[in-house]
Amino acid sequence: MAVRATVSRFPIDTDAREVSGLLWGVTVAPFAAVDENGQSPVYGSDGDLLPRCENCWAYFNTYCELEQWSWSCSLCGNLNGLSSDAIERYSRPQS
């Protein structure tokens, strides 16, 4: 996924953003051929095994709070259970 800021650096704080008079934003291109560093996306198998939120259908990601047997969705905050296979897969420290 490519993520690009509208300028090369973000403002250091809210006051700097307000004083600059610029429109600050980010462009997100989830299906871009390369990301902001010029790297191609990583492809793999077993994508269907990735847990999804029962409420909003968002995918489990690094922003989700992971607990021992469940995870909280980073978008809607819903607490979701994990299957025994998922518990085993995500409890490995090397993965």
DAJO-V267662 format. One record per residue. N is the residue number from 0. PHI is phi in degrees with one decimal (NA if undefined). PSI is psi in radians with two decimals (* if undefined). OMEGA is omega in whole degrees, -180 to 180 (999 if undefined). Layout:
BEGIN
n->N phi->PHI psi->PSI omega->OMEGA
n->N phi->PHI psi->PSI omega->OMEGA
END
This chain:
BEGIN
n->0 phi->NA psi->2.29 omega->179
n->1 phi->-93.9 psi->2.27 omega->178
n->2 phi->-128.8 psi->2.10 omega->-179
n->3 phi->-129.8 psi->2.32 omega->176
n->4 phi->-78.2 psi->2.75 omega->-179
n->5 phi->-70.7 psi->-0.40 omega->173
n->6 phi->-133.6 psi->3.04 omega->-173
n->7 phi->-71.3 psi->-0.41 omega->179
n->8 phi->-138.6 psi->2.55 omega->176
n->9 phi->-82.5 psi->2.71 omega->177
n->10 phi->-66.8 psi->2.62 omega->-177
n->11 phi->-71.7 psi->-0.52 omega->179
n->12 phi->-153.7 psi->3.10 omega->-177
n->13 phi->-63.6 psi->-0.68 omega->180
n->14 phi->-62.0 psi->-0.75 omega->179
n->15 phi->-63.7 psi->-0.64 omega->179
n->16 phi->-66.3 psi->-0.78 omega->-179
n->17 phi->-65.6 psi->-0.71 omega->-177
n->18 phi->-72.3 psi->-0.50 omega->-176
n->19 phi->-64.9 psi->-0.56 omega->-179
n->20 phi->74.7 psi->0.17 omega->180
n->21 phi->-96.9 psi->2.68 omega->173
n->22 phi->-84.2 psi->2.04 omega->-179
n->23 phi->-98.4 psi->2.39 omega->179
n->24 phi->-168.7 psi->3.13 omega->-179
n->25 phi->-135.7 psi->2.40 omega->174
n->26 phi->-101.4 psi->2.21 omega->180
n->27 phi->-116.6 psi->2.19 omega->178
n->28 phi->-122.2 psi->1.57 omega->-174
n->29 phi->-64.4 psi->-0.42 omega->-178
n->30 phi->-112.2 psi->0.49 omega->180
n->31 phi->-68.5 psi->2.61 omega->180
n->32 phi->-68.0 psi->-0.55 omega->177
n->33 phi->-138.2 psi->2.73 omega->178
n->34 phi->-87.7 psi->-2.98 omega->-176
n->35 phi->-66.9 psi->-0.26 omega->177
n->36 phi->-100.4 psi->0.09 omega->179
n->37 phi->82.3 psi->0.19 omega->-179
n->38 phi->-92.0 psi->2.44 omega->177
n->39 phi->-73.2 psi->2.69 omega->178
n->40 phi->-65.7 psi->2.68 omega->179
n->41 phi->-91.0 psi->2.29 omega->178
n->42 phi->-110.9 psi->2.58 omega->178
n->43 phi->-155.6 psi->3.10 omega->179
n->44 phi->-103.5 psi->3.04 omega->178
n->45 phi->65.3 psi->0.50 omega->177
n->46 phi->-64.4 psi->-0.40 omega->178
n->47 phi->-70.5 psi->-0.22 omega->180
n->48 phi->-84.5 psi->-0.19 omega->-180
n->49 phi->-68.0 psi->2.16 omega->-179
n->50 phi->-61.8 psi->2.59 omega->177
n->51 phi->-125.5 psi->2.61 omega->-180
n->52 phi->-65.1 psi->2.38 omega->179
n->53 phi->-74.2 psi->-0.31 omega->-177
n->54 phi->-96.2 psi->-0.92 omega->-174
n->55 phi->-113.5 psi->-0.01 omega->178
n->56 phi->66.7 psi->0.34 omega->175
n->57 phi->-70.3 psi->2.66 omega->179
n->58 phi->-81.9 psi->2.60 omega->172
n->59 phi->-60.9 psi->2.31 omega->-178
n->60 phi->-146.6 psi->-3.12 omega->-175
n->61 phi->-69.3 psi->-0.25 omega->178
n->62 phi->-88.1 psi->-0.10 omega->180
n->63 phi->-80.0 psi->2.48 omega->176
n->64 phi->-78.7 psi->2.10 omega->-180
n->65 phi->-101.1 psi->2.17 omega->176
n->66 phi->-108.8 psi->-3.04 omega->-174
n->67 phi->-63.2 psi->-0.80 omega->-176
n->68 phi->-119.9 psi->0.07 omega->-175
n->69 phi->-152.4 psi->3.08 omega->177
n->70 phi->-145.4 psi->2.61 omega->178
n->71 phi->-102.5 psi->2.30 omega->-180
n->72 phi->-65.9 psi->2.34 omega->-180
n->73 phi->-74.6 psi->-0.29 omega->-180
n->74 phi->-93.4 psi->-0.85 omega->-175
n->75 phi->-112.0 psi->-0.17 omega->178
n->76 phi->81.3 psi->0.07 omega->-179
n->77 phi->-66.9 psi->2.42 omega->177
n->78 phi->-87.1 psi->2.14 omega->-177
n->79 phi->-117.9 psi->2.49 omega->177
n->80 phi->-81.5 psi->2.80 omega->177
n->81 phi->-114.3 psi->2.48 omega->175
n->82 phi->-71.4 psi->2.86 omega->180
n->83 phi->-62.3 psi->-0.62 omega->177
n->84 phi->-64.8 psi->-0.74 omega->180
n->85 phi->-67.0 psi->-0.68 omega->178
n->86 phi->-60.0 psi->-0.79 omega->179
n->87 phi->-64.3 psi->-0.74 omega->-177
n->88 phi->-65.8 psi->-0.77 omega->-175
n->89 phi->-89.8 psi->-0.07 omega->178
n->90 phi->-92.5 psi->-0.07 omega->177
n->91 phi->-77.6 psi->2.15 omega->-177
n->92 phi->-65.1 psi->-0.47 omega->-178
n->93 phi->-81.3 psi->-0.20 omega->-176
n->94 phi->-101.0 psi->* omega->999
END
